[in-house]
């Protein structure tokens, strides 16, 4: 019997899907690795750019508008990195791929992982 990949995986593996990684996520990776709360096979300055290139991902920089948009968000999420990602997705009209169910409370489009 053939096992089909979940919709989120098919979407992420589809080369026609434009993938973006927030600079806030890169910052979070660096912070967590520095604190010993995340393990990667190489330091972030090597691993992250390599994976970005491997998957043809564009980096979404944090702009002043993104930073200011965090102010208007309801306090559903306390994590500042996640709040930035939510603000970016709302302003840029992007879909967030995440396993965090709290993101849905913000009315953003979410593809569950």
Residue, then its C-alpha position, 0 to 999 in steps of 0.5 A: x500500500x502506498x503512503x501519501x505524504x501529508x499536504x504540508x510536505x507535498x507543498x514544501x517539496x513542490x519546487x513551484x512553491x516559493x519558500x521563505x525563512x524569516x531572519x527572525x527564525x535564523x536569529x532564533x536558531x542562533x540564540x537557541x544553539x548558543x544556549x545549548x537548547x538546539x543541536x545542529x550538525x554544524x554551527x549556524x553560520x555554516x548549517x543555515x546558509x547550506x540548508x537555505x541553498x539546498x532548498x532554494x529558500x529566500x530569506x525574509x528580512x525583518x523591516x521596520x514595518x514588520x517590527x512595528x506590526x508586532x505592537x498590534x498583535x493580540x497577546x496569544x503568543x509570548x515568544x518574540x520570535x514567533x510574534x515577529x513571524x506572525x507580523x511578517x506573514x500578516x503584512x506580506x500575506x504569506x502562509x506559515x508552515x508550523x506545528x504551533x497551533x497558537x499561530x491560528x489564533x492570529x487569523x494567519x494562513x497556516x499549513x500544519x506540519 
